[in-house]
């Protein structure tokens, strides 16, 4: 194992396996549009997730459930047009893969064909095994997602930490192994105890990317707007804010408005 960071010109699912084998951590962030997708890519993030969190972040819904396949394809194709290096993965939205595996494959094919993304992510373990297998058989890379799976929020009833009890923890470890065995290239583990996430990461060879799952995993993912401090209300313990864009944007817009009203904008150099 070496901690040396290699310069990868283009990130693929194979690169991620290599990074795990070499002990290099994987950086992953969400993006939903062309402009921010381009900035995230140029800043050197390894994986860009066009998450169904777009339902909350971009559309203001309370949950991820309402976003549609067409809307995900719109967001994903905007991001893909901006990205030169990162691997772009797209969430299959709620209701597009659970009913049967043929529908799951049709949904995944639409994402790949119409957005140009490099793979899909979907939530769940054994319940969606057949859907994942069918998508994989078509040559589409799949990332799993276990632990707190927001599309099941009405089953959980709360966004609290998952798999604290023995039974759920042991099922999560079995599902992790199963996802590796059927051929997923990676797995997101969301909001579970750090030791359990570490145990999962050690027990399989494909990378595990955590969100609220501690530092014993192979990489980290956050929602871009949360880590940039765009959203003041959402403050879970796992979230580190790297900026206060809410304040910065607020100040800039306030200054612009004041300049317009005081005739300070535009000045002589800013007109024809
Ligand atoms: O939709 C999303 O943003 C996600 C991440 C939280 C992993 O699934």
Boltz pocket constraint, residues with backbone or C-beta under 6 A from the ligand:
constraints:
  - pocket:
      binder: B
      contacts: [[A, 30], [A, 49], [A, 50], [A, 51], [A, 52], [A, 53], [A, 54], [A, 91], [A, 188], [A, 190], [A, 211], [A, 221], [A, 222], [A, 223]]
      max_distance: 6.0
